[in-house]
């Protein structure tokens, strides 16, 4: 479990990288990225930056563009943030929403008899 300082840095990095993508980077593919989370290592040498895209078929183009601009983003972060070491950025596609949709589809296919459906507030038989 990350400490309070790392959590604060993760949130700050997420906000700053998102801001830089929208204001300073001129690549249209990158602007399709929606950042969801940042996870820094304890020593701040690496940061996993999780992203989603507005259009699922464009994931690979967006990922390639993010990887190409990682150095620029890191350099700009160095000028904006007041931390000693700016982590190396690694961009990872966030599959959480896709997995949730798959689980929901599986649950929708289940045929549960009406008398076996749990309803909060009702006493079980």
C-alpha positions in Angstrom: 0.0 0.0 0.0 1.5 3.3 -1.0 2.2 5.9 1.6 0.5 9.3 1.9 3.3 11.1 0.1 3.3 8.7 -2.9 -0.5 9.0 -3.1 -0.3 12.8 -3.2 2.4 12.6 -5.9 0.3 10.2 -7.9 -2.7 12.6 -7.8 -0.5 15.6 -8.7 1.2 13.7 -11.6 -2.2 12.6 -12.9 -3.5 16.2 -12.8 -0.3 17.7 -14.3 0.1 15.1 -17.1 -3.6 15.5 -18.1 -3.2 19.3 -18.2 0.0 19.1 -20.3 -1.7 16.7 -22.8 -4.5 19.1 -23.3 -2.5 22.4 -23.3 1.1 21.7 -24.5 1.1 18.6 -26.7 0.1 19.2 -30.3 -0.7 15.5 -31.2 -4.4 14.8 -31.9 -4.0 11.1 -31.1 -2.7 11.9 -27.6 -5.7 14.3 -27.0 -7.9 11.2 -27.3 -6.3 9.7 -24.1 -8.2 9.9 -20.9 -5.9 9.3 -18.0 -7.4 7.3 -15.1 -4.6 6.7 -12.6 -0.9 7.0 -11.9 1.1 4.6 -9.8 4.6 5.7 -8.8 7.3 3.4 -7.5 8.5 4.2 -3.9 11.7 5.7 -5.2 9.9 7.7 -7.9 12.0 6.2 -10.6 9.0 4.9 -12.6 5.4 5.8 -12.9 2.7 3.7 -14.6 0.2 6.0 -16.2 -3.1 4.2 -17.0 -5.2 5.6 -19.8 -8.4 4.9 -21.8 -9.4 6.2 -25.2 -12.5 7.8 -26.5 -12.6 5.3 -29.4 -11.5 1.7 -28.5 -10.2 1.0 -32.1 -7.6 3.8 -31.7 -5.9 2.4 -28.6 -2.6 1.4 -30.3 -2.2 4.8 -32.1 -2.8 6.6 -28.8 -0.4 4.4 -26.9 2.4 4.8 -29.5 1.9 8.6 -29.4 2.0 8.7 -25.6 5.2 6.6 -25.6 6.8 8.9 -28.2 6.0 12.0 -26.1 6.9 10.5 -22.7 10.3 12.3 -22.7 8.7 15.7 -23.5 6.0 15.2 -20.9 8.7 14.2 -18.3 10.7 17.3 -19.2 7.7 19.6 -18.8 6.8 17.9 -15.5 10.3 18.7 -14.3 9.6 22.4 -14.8 6.2 22.4 -13.2 6.6 20.1 -10.2 8.5 20.7 -7.0 9.9 17.2 -6.5 13.5 16.1 -6.7 13.1 13.3 -9.2 10.6 13.1 -12.0 9.7 9.4 -12.7 10.1 7.7 -16.1 6.6 7.5 -17.6 5.2 4.1 -18.7 1.8 4.3 -20.4 -0.6 1.3 -19.9 -4.1 0.8 -21.4 -6.6 0.6 -18.5 -8.8 -2.5 -19.1 -10.9 -2.1 -15.9 -14.0 -0.8 -17.8 -13.7 -3.5 -20.4 -13.5 -6.2 -17.7 -16.5 -4.7 -15.9 -18.6 -4.8 -19.1 -17.6 -8.5 -19.6 -18.7 -9.4 -16.1 -21.9 -7.5 -16.4 -22.7 -9.3 -19.7 -22.0 -12.7 -18.0 -24.3 -11.8 -15.1 -27.0 -10.6 -17.5 -26.9 -14.1 -19.2 -27.5 -16.0 -15.9 -31.0 -17.3 -15.4 -31.7 -17.0 -11.7 -35.2 -18.1 -10.5 -37.2 -15.2 -9.1 -37.5 -16.7 -5.6 -33.6 -16.9 -5.4 -33.0 -13.2 -6.2 -31.6 -11.4 -3.2 -33.2 -8.1 -2.4 -31.6 -5.9 0.3 -34.0 -5.4 3.3 -35.8 -8.7 2.7 -35.3 -11.6 5.1 -33.7 -14.7 3.6 -35.7 -18.0 3.7 
